[in-house]
Every structure is written in C-alpha cells, then in structure tokens.
Amino acid sequence: MRYSDLSFRKALLADIPSIRALAEKSWWHHYPSIISEEQIRYMLDLIYNDEALKEQLDKGQDFYLFGKEDSNPQGFISLSVLDENEAFLHKFYMSPEAQGKGLGAAAFERLLRENPSVTCIRLTVNRQNFKAINFYFKLGFHIERVADFEIGNNFVMNDFVMKWSAN
C-alpha cells in the first residue's frame, strides 16, 4: 500500500462506536482459536464498553483510526506516550479483510511520524498470537520478556512483552 493512500486520524469521543465495532469484528474473527469465547466476551465487555473507552481516552491513550483514503476506518491503534521518548502500544487491530495488504505497516509508520520524539515502544501480545507476533517482527519489534497478567474473572493473559527501538 502506498502511504499516500492512507487515511489516519486521531479518534474523538464520537468515534467510540467505530472503535468498539472494529474491536468486535477483529476479536471474533481472530481470537477463538487462541482464547475461549468466554474470555473474549469478558475482555471485550471490560475494555471496549463506552465508559471504559472514554476513560482510556481521558487518561491519555491516543486512539488513531486508519484505513484506505476512500473507505471507512479499517483499523485502530491506541498509544500512550509515557515520557518524551517512550510509549506503550495498547491496541493495534484491523478488520480481517484489511490485513495482509500493507495497511498496518503504513499505519505504524504514520504513528511514528505523529510521535517523532518516541524512540522506544513496548506492547504485550498473546504468546499464541503468531500472526500478530510475526507482524510485529516485520515492524522491527523483538521479544523482550514473557509475562502473565491476571485480568479478573479467573482469566490470565499469557503474553510476550515486545519492544521496538528507533536505533
């Protein structure tokens, strides 16, 4: 995909329904082979309800919607800049039909342009999410460590912490 074909903009409170819809579509397509349907529903209800998304925005997570210039948003990214040079990538999801076409790489490049002082980005990704892990490898991330996080309701996220550095 050519970078010039990318639509990329910071999300507003009015975009919460679009973010939630993209998350639902992406999660139900991708995660049933990785985690239980009960855990998917629990996490979607916990993280992507209107109030939770508003709170994430209020607490400084910058959400960006992206897609092809001539289409509705096909994905979203959520990033918190922790200090001048370091950030945490909370979310990076695309609709299934948009994957594998260079859109995600173009969106990540644009995210870096929007945050030029950031030279280090960390994220967490499920250790069984091979498609996402390989995508992050292509972007230049490496596995920093293994981490498990209890998220409530007897569910645990079994993740890798991955790191991207500008150098």
C-alpha positions as CSV (number, residue, x, y, z in Angstrom):
1,M,0.0,0.0,0.0
2,R,1.2,3.5,-0.8
3,Y,1.5,5.7,2.2
4,S,-0.4,8.5,0.3
5,D,-3.5,6.2,0.2
6,L,-3.7,6.0,4.0
7,S,-6.3,7.8,6.0
8,F,-5.0,8.3,9.5
9,R,-6.5,10.5,12.2
10,K,-6.8,10.9,15.9
11,A,-10.0,9.5,17.3
12,L,-12.6,11.6,19.2
13,L,-15.2,10.6,21.7
14,A,-17.7,10.4,18.9
15,D,-15.6,7.6,17.4
16,I,-16.1,5.2,20.3
17,P,-18.8,3.2,18.4
18,S,-16.5,2.8,15.5
19,I,-13.6,1.6,17.8
20,R,-15.9,-0.8,19.5
21,A,-17.3,-2.2,16.3
22,L,-13.8,-2.7,14.8
23,A,-12.7,-4.5,18.0
24,E,-15.7,-6.8,18.0
25,K,-15.2,-7.7,14.3
26,S,-11.4,-8.3,14.7
27,W,-11.6,-10.2,18.0
28,W,-14.4,-12.6,17.0
29,H,-12.5,-13.3,13.8
30,H,-9.1,-13.8,15.3
31,Y,-9.2,-14.9,18.9
32,P,-11.5,-18.0,19.1
33,S,-8.5,-20.2,18.2
34,I,-6.4,-18.6,20.9
35,I,-8.6,-18.0,23.9
36,S,-12.0,-19.1,25.0
37,E,-15.2,-17.4,23.8
38,E,-15.9,-16.6,27.5
39,Q,-12.6,-14.8,27.8
40,I,-13.2,-12.9,24.5
41,R,-16.6,-11.7,25.7
42,Y,-15.2,-10.8,29.2
43,M,-12.3,-8.8,27.7
44,L,-14.5,-7.0,25.1
45,D,-17.0,-6.1,27.8
46,L,-14.2,-4.9,30.1
47,I,-12.1,-2.9,27.7
48,Y,-14.4,-1.8,24.9
49,N,-17.6,-0.6,26.6
50,D,-18.4,3.0,26.1
51,E,-17.3,4.1,29.6
52,A,-14.1,2.1,29.5
53,L,-13.1,3.6,26.1
54,K,-14.0,7.1,27.3
55,E,-11.8,6.6,30.4
56,Q,-8.9,5.3,28.3
57,L,-9.1,8.5,26.2
58,D,-9.4,10.7,29.3
59,K,-6.3,9.0,30.8
60,G,-4.1,9.9,27.9
61,Q,-4.4,7.0,25.5
62,D,-4.4,8.4,22.0
63,F,-6.6,6.4,19.6
64,Y,-6.0,6.6,15.9
65,L,-8.3,5.4,13.2
66,F,-6.9,4.3,9.9
67,G,-7.9,2.9,6.6
68,K,-7.7,3.4,2.9
69,E,-8.3,7.0,1.9
70,D,-11.6,6.2,0.3
71,S,-13.1,3.9,2.9
72,N,-14.4,3.9,6.4
73,P,-11.8,3.2,9.2
74,Q,-10.5,-0.4,8.8
75,G,-8.4,-0.4,12.0
76,F,-7.3,1.4,15.1
77,I,-4.2,1.9,17.2
78,S,-4.0,3.1,20.9
79,L,-0.8,4.5,22.2
80,S,0.2,6.2,25.5
81,V,3.4,8.3,25.4
82,L,5.0,7.6,28.8
83,D,7.7,10.2,28.6
84,E,9.4,12.1,25.9
85,N,11.0,9.0,24.3
86,E,9.0,6.0,25.4
87,A,5.5,4.8,24.6
88,F,3.2,1.8,25.2
89,L,1.2,0.4,22.3
90,H,-2.1,-0.8,23.9
91,K,-4.0,-1.8,20.9
92,F,-3.4,-2.4,17.2
93,Y,-6.4,-4.0,15.4
94,M,-7.6,-4.2,11.8
95,S,-10.6,-5.7,10.2
96,P,-9.8,-9.1,8.8
97,E,-10.4,-8.1,5.1
98,A,-7.8,-5.3,5.5
99,Q,-5.0,-7.5,6.7
100,G,-2.0,-8.5,4.6
101,K,-2.1,-5.5,2.3
102,G,0.4,-3.2,3.9
103,L,-2.2,-1.1,5.7
104,G,-0.9,-2.0,9.2
105,A,2.7,-1.2,8.3
106,A,1.7,2.1,6.7
107,A,-0.3,3.0,9.9
108,F,2.6,2.1,12.1
109,E,4.9,4.4,10.0
110,R,2.3,7.2,10.3
111,L,2.1,6.6,14.1
112,L,5.8,7.1,14.3
113,R,5.6,10.3,12.3
114,E,2.8,11.6,14.6
115,N,5.1,10.9,17.6
116,P,8.6,11.9,16.4
117,S,10.2,12.0,19.8
118,V,9.3,8.4,20.6
119,T,12.3,6.1,20.2
120,C,11.1,3.1,22.2
121,I,7.7,1.4,22.1
122,R,6.6,-1.6,24.1
123,L,3.5,-3.8,23.7
124,T,2.1,-7.0,25.0
125,V,0.8,-9.8,22.7
126,N,-0.6,-13.2,23.5
127,R,2.1,-15.8,23.1
128,Q,-0.2,-17.9,20.9
129,N,-1.0,-15.0,18.6
130,F,1.5,-16.0,15.9
131,K,0.1,-13.8,13.2
132,A,0.4,-10.6,15.3
133,I,3.8,-11.6,16.6
134,N,5.1,-12.1,13.1
135,F,3.6,-8.7,12.1
136,Y,5.4,-7.0,15.0
137,F,8.7,-8.8,14.0
138,K,8.3,-7.3,10.5
139,L,7.9,-3.8,12.1
140,G,11.1,-4.3,13.9
141,F,9.9,-5.4,17.4
142,H,11.7,-8.1,19.3
143,I,10.6,-10.2,22.3
144,E,11.9,-8.6,25.5
145,R,10.3,-11.0,28.0
146,V,7.5,-13.3,28.9
147,A,4.8,-12.0,31.2
148,D,1.5,-13.3,32.6
149,F,-1.2,-10.9,33.7
150,E,-4.3,-11.7,35.8
151,I,-7.3,-9.8,34.4
152,G,-10.1,-10.9,36.6
153,N,-12.8,-13.5,36.4
154,N,-10.1,-16.2,36.7
155,F,-8.6,-15.2,33.3
156,V,-4.9,-14.8,32.7
157,M,-3.2,-13.2,29.7
158,N,-0.1,-15.2,28.7
159,D,1.9,-12.6,26.8
160,F,5.2,-11.6,25.4
161,V,6.4,-8.1,26.1
162,M,7.8,-6.8,22.8
163,K,10.0,-3.8,22.2
164,W,10.7,-1.6,19.2
165,S,13.6,0.8,19.2
166,A,14.4,3.5,16.7
167,N,18.1,2.7,16.8
